Amino acid sequence: MQLTYPKAPSNGVQTLRPALQAALQTQGFGVNRQFAAAAPAKISLSEAYRGYSLSLDDLSNGKGLKEAKVGDWHYMVFADGVTIADAQLADVRGHVEFASLNHGTLAAATVDALKLAEQSPQLHGKSVELRVLFISALHVVAIWLHAAGEDVLIPIEPTPKELAVTQLYSEAALLAQLKPAADQARQRFDSDTSGLLGS
């Protein structure tokens, strides 16, 4: 399997560098000791890839990946070859700005999903673009391997295990599995009169 990447913002790495250096100097991340202990000289970044999102309405209305909205740029942050964070840049009025640094499981889960994909005979010898799909209303995150005529999705943490286990899915299989939960959530939103849901 060969990973490809979209054309990244030309100043993406330069935009991220000061934010990463500031975060390393803070040393306030008890959640991620690897990040707090990382030496700036040992930090490296993956190629940039895009985040995409589908809403509850999209799922309930049977929309698929073609309708997914393009979101932030993502970079995996490595220290000594180990993934320690996911850094994000947002497109703001024609240029990129630092958006966030995720110290949770996203980066490590991405690497694990790619290892799983590497071992799959289904993807052997294929060229796929790395993407990440978010369905926030259901807490679903999936690595999206996009190829001409084929899309493979691998749900990763924090996706609830009762919605999808970490394995390779076709677009149709994963979206069909998520649709009942999406419809249920949609009904809850529609029947809510308090105005508090979704806020």
N, C-alpha and C positions, 0 to 999 in steps of 0.2 A: 504494500500500500504506500502510495506517494502522497504526502500532504501538500496542498497548494494554499496560497494565501491571497487575499485581495490586495490591490495596490494600497499600501499603508500611507498615512499622512507623512509628508516629508519631514516635518518637525516633531513627530510623535515622541521619539526617544528624548529629544532635547526638552520637550514639555514635561515629560515624566521625571527626568533626572532630579530636579530640585525638590519635587514632592517626595520622592523616595528618600533623598538625603535628609530631608526634614523629619520624615517618619522614623528613620534609623536613629537620628540624634535624640528623638523623644524617648526612645527605649521604654515606652509605656505600654507595651503590648504583652500583658501577662498571658493572654489567650494563645499567642503564638510565640513561644520562646525562641524558635528557630529564627523568626524575623528579628526579634529583639537582639539576638546574639550575632546576627550576620554582620560581617565586615563590609563596608561600602565597596572595597576593591574586589570582593568576591561576588558581587551582584551582577547578574546578567538577565536579559529579557528574551522572551520568545519572539517570533514574528507576530505581527498584529493580526487579529482576526475579529470578525464582527459579531455582535450580539443581535438577536432578533427577538421579537415578541409576538405572541398571539393572545388575544383577550378572550374572556368568557363568551362574549358575543360572537367572536370569530368561530370558536369551537361549537357553540350551540347552533350556529347557522351553517355548519358544515364547511367552513372555509379551511383551507390547508396552508401548507408552507409557502405557496406562491403569494399569499396575502400577508405573510408575516411582515411586521414593520421593522425596518432597520433601526438599530439602536447604537450603543456605544462601541468604541474600539476596545478590545481586550488584549492585554499582554500578560503572559505568565511571568512571574518574577522568580528567579532561581538564585540560590546562594550555594556555592560549591556543588552545583548540579542537582540540588534538591529544591522542589517547588515550595515556596514559602508564602506566596500571595498572588492575587489577581489584581492588576492595576487597570483602571479604566479611564479612557479619554472620551469626552463628548464633543460632537460637532456643534459649535456655537457660531452662528452667523458666518459661515464660510471658513472658520479655522477651528483647531482643536484646543480644548482646555482640559486640565486635570479634573476628573469627576470623582473618583473614589479609589480606595485601596481596600480590597477584601482579604482579610486575614483568616477567613473561615476555610472550609474544606473545598471551595470551588476549584482552585488551581490543582491541588493534589488529586481531586476526583477527576478532573479533566485528563491528567496524565494517565490515571488508571484506566479510564475509558478508552484512551488512544492505544494503550497496551492490549486491551481486550480486542479492539478493532484490528490491530496488527496481526493477531492470531487467527482472525476469521478468514476461512477459505473464500467466503463470499466477496471479500474486498481484496483478495490477493491480486497483485499486479495492477490494481486500479488507481487512478489519480482522483483524489477527492479534496474539496475545499473545506477547511476547518471553520466551523461556525458554532455558536452556542445559542440555544433557544430557551427563552423564558416564558412560562405561562404563570405569571405571578399570582393570579387569583387562586390557583390550585397548588402553589408552592412547588411547581414542576420546573426543573432545569434539565436540559438534555444537550449532550454534544451532538451536533448536527454535521454529518459528513455528506457534503453535497457533490454529486457528480452529474454529468449530463444524463438525464433519463433515470436517475436513481438517487434516492435520498435515504440515508441510514441514520437512525436516531438511537442514542444510548442515554437513557435517563441516569442522572447522577444525584448525589446529595445536594440539596435537602429534599428531593422528591420523596414523598411518602411511599414506603414499600408497598402499601395496599393499593396504590395507584399504578405503580410500574416498578419492576425489578431491574437491576442493572444488567441489561443484555441488549443485543442488537434488534431493533425493530424497523420495519418498513414504515413509511409515513402513515399509510392506511391503518396498519395494525396498532400503532401507538395512539393515533387520534381516535380510533374507534374505542380503545380501552379508556381513554380520558373523557369521552363524550358523556357517559352517565353522570360522572362527578361534576362536569361542567353544567349539565342541565339542572342538576340538583342545586348547585350553587346559584345558578341564574334564577331559579324559582325562589330561593331564599331572598335574594336581592329584590326581586319583583314584588314579593309579598311583604317586604319590610316597610312598615309605616313610621318607624322611629326616625328614619333619616340618618341613623348612625352607621349602618353597614357600609363598608367600602370607604369610610372616612379615616 
